């Protein structure tokens, strides 16, 4: 089995920094790989890489197959963990059949896809037509690489996307998405020295992928923090600082706020926080049982947000929807439309920025979801911007590559694969716009905890993924 070869490449990849927008090191790694093996390669202006492997003898007339994955990874770590994603290798362990990064994201999304492509390029025994291996940049922050590809950069008529995380499932469609940000401008105010400052933190949430995990009922730490702050407003609090979430495509796992209040209100504020946390623990006892709250006194001399802006921000955060907005009426169990309250951050220039992301398989529903967020924040006095919009990928059930993949899976594993669409975004939607006749499918091994620390790769599923990929390539004729 070539599983060990894939793992050996992946173990090299996790040592290469590849934060979105900073893919120069992984790009150098890929180009060096091609040069050492005498393979044709090229890059484009944005930094995408294409490595070409000639057809094996006797297979020159087969269709050209494109294997595709993205170079970048979501960089998330637990609070208190010292890790610089631009310089440090990912620390992982292998236990109980899983490859796990305990304190950070592993980057199996989509590093294992990269590794599979390299294993194919490195295999001299495989029977295949011409293969083009495409590696795109900045998928996680806006599908920038796929969006920038010019027609003619690749020549294949069949594309196999390797950016899926559920073995046994063949993906033939995905949701489109858009980000909506809201910027609040505030007037700094001084805080009376007689007031007490306390940092309230909500942490321990599972988090996860804002598309694939949005229907799992997981806690959103930003939303829960806003809930507490709204209830605390009548106690005369000053909002000194607020910080929650990180990535627009990840469910917020941690959030904190520093608030100041009069000494007479201390017991009431802390009691309210404990009450909120007890309610939260009960509500998420099944879906997110490790959510915890912490109140700790702090020394604060940096002032606070003016009362009016703080009230509008807290009210807007508390009102902003998060989670599933609609389920598909056509495909049972598929989320059709959702929104993610991703992050809230203090910024230079006396600004507070809130980032949300909306997804839907239906363009009009996605636009309406974004409008709902726009109305919520505009009414609170924020400046709202929509950005990084990308299209969905409409399923084609009469697809040739779907037929080949389905037959391969059934022959190899004696069972039918699940054919479905995914609520997460895939670059296939953008490829379909540039190459309307391209036949596409997406599949991969099982990866759990994507976009969150503790991300893990199922090694048994990796073997099945490899067998399927090799057989599909052989069967394309």
ZAMARGU-4260 file (C-alpha; in steps of 0.2 Angstrom, whole numbers, plus 5000, padded with zeros to 4 digits):
<rodrens>
0) 5000/5000/5000 | 5006/5018/4997 | 4998/5024/5012 | 5015/5026/5020 | 5021/5036/5005
5) 5006/5048/5007 | 5010/5049/5026 | 5028/5052/5023 | 5024/5067/5011 | 5011/5073/5024
10) 5024/5073/5038 | 5035/5084/5027 | 5021/5095/5023 | 5016/5098/5041 | 5034/5105/5044
15) 5031/5118/5030 | 5023/5134/5035 | 5007/5137/5024 | 4996/5150/5032 | 4984/5158/5020
20) 4992/5172/5010 | 5009/5166/5015 | 5011/5150/5004 | 5029/5154/4998 | 5037/5140/5008
25) 5025/5126/5002 | 5026/5133/4984 | 5045/5132/4985 | 5043/5114/4992 | 5031/5109/4977
30) 5042/5117/4964 | 5058/5108/4971 | 5048/5092/4971 | 5044/5093/4953 | 5062/5099/4948
35) 5070/5084/4957 | 5059/5072/4947 | 5060/5080/4930 | 5042/5085/4930 | 5035/5099/4920
40) 5028/5113/4931 | 5022/5131/4931 | 5015/5145/4942 | 5004/5159/4938 | 5004/5177/4945
45) 4994/5174/4961 | 5005/5159/4965 | 4995/5143/4960 | 5006/5128/4955 | 5003/5116/4941
50) 5014/5100/4940 | 5011/5089/4925 | 5015/5070/4924 | 5015/5063/4906 | 5003/5048/4902
55) 5011/5031/4905 | 5015/5021/4889 | 4999/5016/4879 | 4988/5028/4889 | 4992/5044/4879
60) 4974/5045/4871 | 4965/5044/4888 | 4957/5060/4895 | 4968/5072/4905 | 4964/5071/4923
65) 4967/5086/4935 | 4970/5082/4954 | 4967/5097/4964 | 4970/5103/4982 | 4974/5119/4990
70) 4991/5124/4998 | 4985/5134/5013 | 4978/5129/5030 | 4967/5136/5044 | 4979/5141/5058
75) 4970/5139/5074 | 4978/5135/5092 | 4972/5134/5109 | 4974/5149/5120 | 4990/5149/5130
80) 4999/5138/5117 | 5015/5145/5110 | 5015/5142/5091 | 5020/5153/5077 | 5011/5146/5061
85) 5023/5156/5050 | 5038/5147/5056 | 5034/5132/5067 | 5031/5115/5061 | 5014/5107/5067
90) 5016/5096/5082 | 5006/5079/5080 | 5005/5062/5088 | 4998/5046/5081 | 4987/5036/5093
95) 4973/5024/5091 | 4973/5024/5072 | 4972/5043/5071 | 4985/5057/5067 | 4981/5071/5079
100) 4987/5089/5082 | 4982/5091/5101 | 4984/5110/5102 | 4983/5117/5085 | 4975/5113/5068
105) 4983/5098/5059 | 4982/5105/5042 | 4975/5088/5035 | 4963/5100/5026 | 4970/5101/5013
110) 4987/5094/5016 | 4982/5076/5014 | 4976/5081/4997 | 4993/5088/4993 | 5002/5073/4999
115) 4990/5061/4989 | 4995/5071/4973 | 5013/5070/4977 | 5011/5051/4980 | 5003/5050/4963
120) 5016/5060/4954 | 5030/5049/4963 | 5022/5033/4958 | 5030/5025/4942 | 5020/5009/4942
125) 5003/5017/4940 | 4993/5015/4924 | 4986/5032/4919 | 4983/5046/4906 | 4991/5063/4907
130) 4989/5070/4925 | 4989/5088/4930 | 4991/5091/4948 | 4984/5108/4953 | 4989/5117/4970
135) 4979/5133/4973 | 4983/5147/4986 | 4972/5155/4999 | 4957/5144/4998 | 4953/5146/5016
140) 4952/5165/5016 | 4942/5167/5000 | 4946/5154/4987 | 4958/5167/4979 | 4968/5155/4969
145) 4954/5146/4961 | 4946/5163/4957 | 4962/5170/4949 | 4965/5155/4938 | 4965/5160/4919
150) 4957/5149/4907 | 4970/5138/4899 | 4981/5136/4914 | 4976/5118/4915 | 4970/5107/4900
155) 4961/5093/4908 | 4943/5089/4906 | 4940/5079/4922 | 4944/5086/4939 | 4946/5077/4956
160) 4945/5088/4970 | 4954/5081/4986 | 4947/5093/4999 | 4933/5083/5006 | 4933/5075/5024
165) 4921/5060/5024 | 4927/5043/5017 | 4914/5034/5009 | 4905/5049/5002 | 4907/5056/4985
170) 4903/5075/4983 | 4895/5082/4968 | 4890/5099/4974 | 4893/5112/4987 | 4886/5129/4994
175) 4892/5146/4989 | 4897/5159/5002 | 4900/5177/5006 | 4907/5186/5021 | 4899/5201/5029
180) 4909/5212/5041 | 4902/5226/5052 | 4914/5240/5058 | 4909/5250/5073 | 4917/5267/5077
185) 4918/5272/5095 | 4923/5286/5106 | 4936/5281/5120 | 4930/5286/5137 | 4940/5286/5153
190) 4935/5273/5167 | 4933/5280/5185 | 4947/5273/5196 | 4934/5268/5209 | 4927/5255/5197
195) 4932/5236/5196 | 4938/5229/5180 | 4935/5210/5177 | 4939/5199/5162 | 4925/5187/5158
200) 4930/5172/5147 | 4920/5159/5139 | 4931/5144/5132 | 4932/5126/5129 | 4920/5125/5115
205) 4923/5112/5101 | 4921/5125/5087 | 4924/5117/5070 | 4920/5121/5052 | 4907/5134/5049
210) 4900/5124/5035 | 4902/5106/5039 | 4899/5108/5057 | 4886/5122/5058 | 4871/5109/5060
215) 4879/5100/5075 | 4872/5112/5088 | 4889/5118/5094 | 4892/5133/5105 | 4897/5149/5098
220) 4908/5158/5111 | 4905/5175/5103 | 4886/5173/5104 | 4886/5167/5122 | 4897/5181/5127
225) 4885/5194/5119 | 4871/5185/5128 | 4880/5188/5145 | 4884/5206/5141 | 4867/5210/5136
230) 4860/5204/5152 | 4873/5214/5162 | 4870/5230/5153 | 4856/5236/5166 | 4870/5234/5180
235) 4879/5249/5173 | 4894/5241/5165 | 4908/5249/5155 | 4914/5239/5140 | 4933/5240/5140
240) 4938/5227/5128 | 4931/5213/5118 | 4939/5199/5108 | 4932/5183/5101 | 4934/5170/5087
245) 4947/5171/5074 | 4943/5164/5056 | 4927/5168/5046 | 4926/5149/5042 | 4927/5143/5060
250) 4914/5142/5074 | 4921/5153/5088 | 4928/5143/5102 | 4933/5156/5114 | 4928/5174/5118
255) 4932/5187/5132 | 4927/5204/5137 | 4934/5216/5150 | 4921/5226/5159 | 4921/5238/5173
260) 4908/5241/5186 | 4905/5249/5203 | 4911/5239/5218 | 4893/5238/5224 | 4888/5229/5208
265) 4903/5216/5209 | 4893/5202/5217 | 4878/5205/5205 | 4889/5204/5190 | 4898/5189/5195
270) 4882/5180/5200 | 4874/5184/5183 | 4889/5177/5174 | 4888/5161/5184 | 4870/5160/5181
275) 4872/5162/5162 | 4886/5149/5162 | 4875/5137/5172 | 4861/5139/5159 | 4874/5137/5145
280) 4881/5121/5152 | 4864/5114/5153 | 4859/5119/5136 | 4875/5112/5128 | 4877/5097/5139
285) 4875/5085/5124 | 4883/5095/5110 | 4897/5104/5118 | 4899/5098/5136 | 4916/5106/5140
290) 4911/5125/5138 | 4917/5134/5153 | 4917/5152/5160 | 4930/5161/5170 | 4929/5178/5179
295) 4946/5186/5184 | 4949/5203/5191 | 4961/5213/5180 | 4970/5230/5181 | 4964/5241/5167
300) 4970/5258/5163 | 4966/5259/5144 | 4948/5267/5145 | 4932/5260/5138 | 4920/5261/5123
305) 4907/5275/5124 | 4891/5269/5132 | 4880/5272/5116 | 4892/5262/5104 | 4894/5248/5117
310) 4876/5246/5119 | 4873/5245/5100 | 4887/5233/5098 | 4881/5221/5112 | 4863/5222/5106
315) 4868/5219/5088 | 4879/5204/5093 | 4865/5197/5103 | 4853/5199/5089 | 4864/5193/5075
320) 4858/5175/5069 | 4870/5161/5070 | 4868/5143/5064 | 4856/5134/5051 | 4844/5146/5043
325) 4836/5133/5031 | 4837/5114/5027 | 4837/5108/5009 | 4820/5102/5003 | 4828/5092/4989
330) 4842/5083/4998 | 4837/5075/5015 | 4849/5081/5029 | 4858/5094/5019 | 4859/5111/5026
335) 4854/5123/5013 | 4858/5140/5021 | 4867/5146/5036 | 4877/5160/5044 | 4892/5160/5056
340) 4895/5174/5069 | 4914/5172/5067 | 4923/5185/5076 | 4923/5202/5085 | 4940/5211/5087
345) 4946/5228/5093 | 4956/5237/5080 | 4967/5252/5079 | 4958/5269/5076 | 4945/5266/5089
350) 4936/5253/5079 | 4928/5236/5083 | 4926/5224/5068 | 4913/5210/5068 | 4915/5196/5054
355) 4901/5184/5049 | 4900/5172/5035 | 4884/5166/5025 | 4883/5150/5015 | 4869/5143/5004
360) 4867/5131/4989 | 4854/5144/4983 | 4861/5161/4977 | 4846/5171/4982 | 4845/5163/4999
365) 4863/5167/5002 | 4860/5185/4997 | 4845/5186/5008 | 4855/5179/5023 | 4869/5192/5020
370) 4855/5206/5019 | 4849/5200/5036 | 4866/5203/5044 | 4868/5219/5035 | 4851/5226/5042
375) 4856/5220/5059 | 4872/5229/5060 | 4867/5244/5049 | 4853/5248/5062 | 4866/5247/5075
380) 4876/5261/5067 | 4890/5250/5059 | 4898/5251/5042 | 4894/5235/5033 | 4904/5227/5019
385) 4901/5211/5009 | 4916/5202/5002 | 4925/5186/4996 | 4909/5180/4988 | 4910/5163/4978
390) 4897/5153/4969 | 4890/5136/4973 | 4893/5120/4963 | 4877/5113/4955 | 4877/5093/4955
395) 4877/5084/4939 | 4870/5067/4943 | 4874/5060/4925 | 4893/5064/4927 | 4905/5052/4919
400) 4918/5054/4933 | 4904/5051/4946 | 4899/5035/4937 | 4917/5029/4937 | 4920/5033/4955
405) 4904/5025/4961 | 4908/5009/4952 | 4926/5009/4958 | 4920/5011/4976 | 4908/4997/4975
410) 4920/4985/4967 | 4934/4989/4979 | 4924/4989/4995 | 4908/4979/4991 | 4896/4993/4996
415) 4888/5008/4988 | 4896/5025/4992 | 4885/5040/4998 | 4883/5053/4984 | 4879/5070/4991
420) 4882/5089/4991 | 4891/5097/5005 | 4887/5113/5014 | 4905/5119/5015 | 4913/5128/5000
425) 4924/5120/4987 | 4934/5127/4973 | 4924/5117/4961 | 4911/5131/4960 | 4924/5143/4953
430) 4931/5130/4941 | 4914/5127/4934 | 4912/5145/4930 | 4928/5145/4920 | 4927/5128/4913
435) 4908/5125/4910 | 4911/5108/4902 | 4923/5101/4915 | 4917/5085/4924 | 4921/5086/4943
440) 4920/5076/4959 | 4927/5078/4976 | 4932/5064/4989 | 4944/5062/5003 | 4948/5052/5019
445) 4939/5055/5036 | 4946/5071/5045 | 4937/5076/5061 | 4938/5093/5070 | 4943/5103/5054
450) 4947/5121/5057 | 4949/5118/5076 | 4963/5112/5088 | 4963/5094/5089 | 4960/5091/5071
455) 4963/5072/5067 | 4965/5061/5052 | 4958/5043/5052 | 4972/5032/5045 | 4961/5018/5041
460) 4951/5029/5030 | 4967/5035/5022 | 4970/5018/5015 | 4953/5017/5007 | 4955/5034/5000
465) 4971/5030/4992 | 4964/5014/4984 | 4949/5023/4977 | 4960/5037/4970 | 4972/5025/4961
470) 4958/5014/4954 | 4948/5029/4948 | 4963/5036/4939 | 4966/5019/4931 | 4948/5017/4926
475) 4947/5034/4917 | 4947/5030/4898
</rodrens>
